[in-house]
Amino acid sequence: MELDQLKDLLIKKLQATSLIHATISGPRQKSNDLRRIKLKPILLRDTYAIQLEFQHERIIKHENLSIEEFILRMDDYFNEFRQFLFRFETEELQFQLSKKMKVSLKTTVKEPVQAELSHNRKKSHLLEDGIPVPFLIRLGVMTEDGQVKRQKYDKFKQINRFLEFVEDSIAVLPKGRTLRILDFGCGKSYLTFALYHYLKVVKEFDLNITGLDLKKEVIEECTAIAADLGYDDLTFRVGDVHDYDQETEVDLMVTLHACDVATDVALARAVDWNASVILSVPCCQKELNRQLDCSPLDVMLQHGLIKEKFASLATDSIRAELLSLVGYDTQLLEFIDLEHTPKNVLIRAYKSQKQPTDEKIERYVAFRDLLQAKPFLERELSGRLGQISSKLVQ
C-alpha cells in the first residue's frame, strides 16, 4: 500500500469516528525530545474531538483537536515518526514508514468495541464519591454516608490525583520489607492520611510514615486524628526540613508546597537518603528570580509577572535536571488543574543507576550559565555532582 492510500484509509476511519486509541512512536531524530504521542477520542462540549497526549522525555502535555485539525497534522507526524498503531472499532492498523516513506502495514481484525468518550462516563477515582472513607470523613471532606461535600470537591480531586502518582510509583518501591516514608511540610496532612490509607489499608503494605511540620498545633491535631483512626504506623513530629537528621534511608519522600529553597533542602535530603521515589510540588520559587541576568531574555524579563513565571518554570527544570544528573528518572507533571491552584507542577523522580552523558552535562551547564543561576540544590548536591564532573560545581 502506498502512503497516499494509507492516509486516505486513516482519514475515512477517523471521519467515521471509529477510533478507539492510537500510538505514534519511534522518532526519526534522536534529538527529538518528543518520544511518543497517544490519541484517544473525547467529547468536548458535546463535540467529538481527539485528545493528544505528548510524552516528552521529562514532561507530558495534552492538546484537543478536531478531526480536521488532526488530519492537517498527519503529514508532519509521518515525517517525524516511524511507528504507528491505530485501533479502530473492528480492526487494528499497525504500520511503519521507512526513510523513503515506504509503508509496511499489518492489519488485524478485532472484536468490535466502542470508544468510551470521557464526556459520557463518570471519571473513575481511586477513592470514590459515595463510598465512605474514614479519614475523609474525619477530615470533613465526606459526610458519614460517603458523599463528598460540595465545598470540598476540589480537595477530593486533589487527593485522588496525588494517589494516582502514588499508584504509578508502587512498582518502583522496594518489596518484602517495611517501607519508610517521609512527608516534609505535611500541614493539615490531607495527603499524608491519603498516603497511609491507600498504601496501608487498601494495598496492605507494611510501612511507617512520618509527617513533619513546623506548626505545633497542627502536628498535635494530626496526631490526635491518626490515633482516632487507629493509624498506628503514622506519626507526626514538629520539625524543620533544614535540620531534620533522624533518617539514614527512606523509600518514598513527599514534599508538597515547601516554600522556595525548602524544596531544595528536601530534595537533597531525599537523594542523601537514597529515596526510591520522590514526589515534590514546589512553591514560591524566589531564588532564581533574584539571580536572573540574561540580556537575550530581557524582552521577557522586563515584565515582573513574566519574569516570575519564567523563574518558576526554570527553577523546576533545573531541579529536575539535577536529580537526573545524580541518578534519577525525573519528570515534571501536572498535579491539579490551573483553575484550582497555581501550584500545579509535580516533580516525580525514580531512583535509577543511569549515568549522565557528557552531552547531558553540557546541556545543563549551558542553561545554568545562560541564566547566571547559582542553584541552591546544586550546592546541596555538590559532593555528588563534583564526582560526576567538575563543570557541575560552581
QUIURGI-V378147 format. One record per helix or strand of 2 or more residues. SS is the DSSP state (alpha for helix, beta for strand). FROM is the first residue (numbers start at 1). TO is the last residue. If there is no record, write none. Layout:
# QUIURGI-V378147
{{SS;FROM;TO} {SS;FROM;TO}}
This chain:
# QUIURGI-V378147
{{alpha;3;15} {beta;19;27} {beta;34;44} {beta;47;56} {beta;59;65} {alpha;67;80} {beta;81;88} {beta;91;97} {beta;103;109} {alpha;118;120} {alpha;134;138} {alpha;150;172} {beta;179;184} {alpha;190;202} {beta;207;213} {alpha;216;229} {beta;234;238} {beta;252;259} {alpha;261;272} {beta;277;283} {alpha;287;291} {alpha;295;301} {alpha;304;325} {beta;328;334} {beta;345;351} {alpha;358;370} {alpha;376;380} {alpha;382;388} {alpha;390;392}}
